[in-house]
């Protein structure tokens, strides 16, 4: 009982930030995994494809688009290659922060945070986001742990089937509107991204912009993507994403 009590105290101290090495610093080294799911970096190329009837030259509200991935990147280099394939389009850029979140879960926070940072505006790369990722992917409390957070945004994944999506991995988006944003230095495109992680909503809002002089679009509003999705149904198992 004394040992158990000590472990509970230690966990509480870690979560409160009094002891940080158990979560924050140790998690930055994917070569020394301290939690289930972390794999060493893998530079295997990932293929991303954008399709649908969204036309950036004549965008029509309600037009549909999809982003299909052969797999999720296994390293920062692999993520950057994927960004070069799909980040030049607002549709592709809209899902890249979520892709970065999956890299965070699979390959560690050091790599994952760099991927996320490169796919969103600095104003959205917040302390709140980073704390949520710690809670979502490192917590030992089932009320917070969400290894299937990103899977909930993929076609075919539902709480009832353990958030196991169909292959190839497909994000489904609907174009909503655009507006000029001088503060962000470009045109902001708004999309609704379909997902199955909520009782009350079937999609989340994501906005992207390509700042003047930048090669890629990046997300300028995407906080709904890291709101906790509904837990999987009782008796179901999430098999993970490749």
N, C-alpha and C positions, 0 to 999 in steps of 0.2 A: 504493500500500500504506500510506503514511503517513496519508493521508486516511481510509482505511478503518479503520486502527487508532485514529485519533482519534475517529471516530464510535462505535466500539465502547466506548471509554473513556467518552465522553460519555453513552452509553446506560446504562452501568453506574452512573455517578454519579447520573443521574436516578432510576434504580430504587432506589438506596440512600438517596435523600433528600438527598444532598449538593448536588445541583442540583435545585431544586424547580419552577422556573417552567415547565419543559418539559411537566409533567404536571399538577401540582396547581393552580397559580394560573391558568395559561393556559386550562385546561379549564373554568374557572368562567365564561367568557364565551362563550356560544353564538353570539354575533355574529361571533366571530373563530375559527372552527373550526380546530383543529390536528390533527385526526385524522378519518379517513373515517367518514361516517355522521351527523355532527352537522348538524342542520337548525335554522333559526331558529324561535322559538316560534310556535305556531299555536293560537289560541283556539277553533278549531272545536269545537262541542259533540260529545261522544261519548256514545252511548247504552249503558247497561249494564242487563242483565236477569238477575234471579235466579229460578230455577225448580227444580222437583223436589219430592220428598215429605218433605223435612226440615221439621219443624214445631217452632218454638221453644217453643211452649206445651206440647208433648208429644213431645219429641225421642226418637226410637227409634234405638238403635245399628244401624248398617248402612243407614240411610236415605241416599238419594242426592240430590245437588243439582248444579246447573250454574250457572255465571256466563258470560253471553254478552256480548261487546263488539262494537260496530260498528267500532271502531278503537281505537288507543291514544291517550291524551291527548297533545296537542302543547305544553302549557304547564301551569304551576302552576294557573292559573285553570280550565283544562279538567279537570285532575285533581280539583280541589276540587268541581267540578260533578258529576263521576262519583262521588266519595265521597258526595256528598249523595244520589245515587240508590241506591247499593248498600251504603254503609257503615253504615247503620242495621240491617243484618242480619249475623249472624255469618258466614254463607256469603260474602257479598260482601266483607266486611272481610278475610276470609282470603286473598284474592288481591291485595288492593291493594298490599302491599309489592312484589310481583312487577311489578305495573303501574308502580309507581314506578321499579323497576330499568330497565324499558324506556324510560321517560322519560329516565332518566339516560343511557342509551346514545344515544338519538336526539337529545336536546335539550341535553345537557351536564350536568356534575355539579352546578352551582349549583342549577338547577331540580330535577334529579332527587333530590338529597339532601333538599330541602325536602318533596318529595312523599313520600319514604320516611319521613322523620321524622314526618310527620303521620299515618302509617298504622300506626305501631308504638309500643310502649312505649319510654321513654327508655333503659331497661336493655338493650334489644336493638339500639339505635342505637349500635353500638360502633365503636371504632377498627379492630377486626378486620374488621367489615363494610365500612367505608370503604376499607380497604386492599385487600380482596378485589375490590371494585368497580373500583378503579384497575387492578388486575392483569387483571381479567376483560375490561374494556372499553377499556383504553388501551394494553395491552401489545403490543409488536411481535413477541413470542414466541408462536408458534402453540400451544405447550404450555399457555399461559395464556389467550390470547384466546378469548372465547366470545360473539360477537355474537348467537348463537342460544340463549343461556342461558334466557331467558324462553320462547322458542318451544317448548322441550322440554316445557313444561307444558301446551301447548295440544293439543286434540284433533286427531288426524290427523298430528301431527309425529313423525317418527322419525329416527334417525341415517341410516337407509338412504335416506330421501327428502330429506336435507339439512335436516331439521327445518322443512319447509315445511308449515304446518298447513292444515286445511280452513277455509273461511269459512262463517258468521261465526266469529270467534275464541271458542273455548269452553274453559273450565276445568271439569274434572269432579272432584267431591269426594264423599267418604263420611263421614258423621258417625260419630264413635267414642264420645265420652263427654262429661260435664260435671262440674264440681266447683266448690264455692265457694272463693274465694281472698281472704281478708281483706286480705292484703298488697297485692293488686292492686285491691281495692275492688269486686269484682263476681264474676259467674259466668264461669268459664273453659270455653269450648267447644273440644273437640279434633276436628279433621278430618284425614283423609288425602287429600292432593291427588295425583291421578294424574299420572304423567309417564313419559317414555320415555328419560331420560338416564342410566340406570344398568344395568349387567349384572345386578346382584343384587337390586334393588328396583324395584317398579312404582309406588310412591307415596312421598310425604314427609309428615311430620307438621307440622301448623300448629295453633297454639292462639290463640284470640282472646278478648278480654274487653272489656266496656264499663264503664270505671271510673265510680263514682258521680258523677252530675251531668254526665256527658259525653254528647254527642249521638250519637257513633258508636262502634262496636266498633273495636278496634285489635289488631294482632297482638302477642301476648306471648311467643311462641316460634315462630321460623320460620327458624332458621339453616340448615336443610337445603336451603332454596331457593337458597342461594348456594354450595353445594358444586358444584364443577365438574361439568357434565354431560359425558357421553361425546362425543368429537369426531365430527363428521359422517363418513359413509362416504367412502372414497376416490372421487374423481371427481364427488361431489355438490356442489351449490352452494346456499347459504342465500340466499334472495331478499329477506330482510328482512320486517319487519312494518309495516303501515300505521299 
